[in-house]
Amino acid sequence: MKSILILAITAMTTMASAQAIQPTVNITGEGEVVAVPDEVTIRMGVQTEGKDAKTVKAENDTSVDKVLDYLLKMNIPQNQVQTEYVNLNKNYDYNTKTYNYRASQTISVKLKDLSNYDKIMAGLLSSGINTINGVEFSSSKMEAYEAEARKKAIANAKAKAQEYAQVLGQGIGKAITIAELGTSVPQPQPMYKMAMAESADSTQRTLAPGELTITSKIQVSFILTE
């Protein structure tokens, strides 16, 4: 009797497992949103060279102070200005057989109004900036754009699943798993005219922000129906 009961329970468990296993289709959907940048982060620096370490560092600090003072006068909030890198190197010149020192500091500044870019850049160059390491564009509405891209990715996954199932003479049911594979925002390559270093004409346009393309990938598993 005990053996019969065990066999009955095993059979019922097997049947339940078989019913629980449902055919699915796993699809990766992609969504894309194109946006116009309205913010830019400038990465720039000050480099100073000389024979004495203390003098070089002091001169570099003075130049950086002028840059930060200029940004303050231009009403750039402190939370949009950040020191990213500070360095002092001792280098040997094999031609003169002497040592020299190079002090450098890198600063990033986020501008939330692109129309101020040329004016701010001209002022930064005049205040002491002598290296520009690049710019990075962004949008103040990035979270909304990313959410829209994800929704498009899910809709794309559903459309693909319906297309595949239709070829098989089947349909799709509810989604049982959703996994985000990532969101990417490739940076447009800006053009910056170094002639700005020689001209303080703030009416000169030197930056082309282009567009931001926000791409999202979502993997969705749908149940296949008869």
Salt bridges, closest charged atoms under 4 A:
GLU30 OE2 - LYS217 NZ 3.76
GLU39 OE1 - LYS110 NZ 3.37
GLU49 OE2 - ARG102 NH2 2.56
ASP61 OD1 - LYS57 NZ 2.77
ASP69 OD2 - LYS73 NZ 3.33
GLU84 OE2 - ARG43 NE 3.45
GLU136 OE1 - ARG43 NH1 3.16
GLU148 OE2 - LYS152 NZ 3.95
GLU180 OE2 - ARG150 NH1 3.74
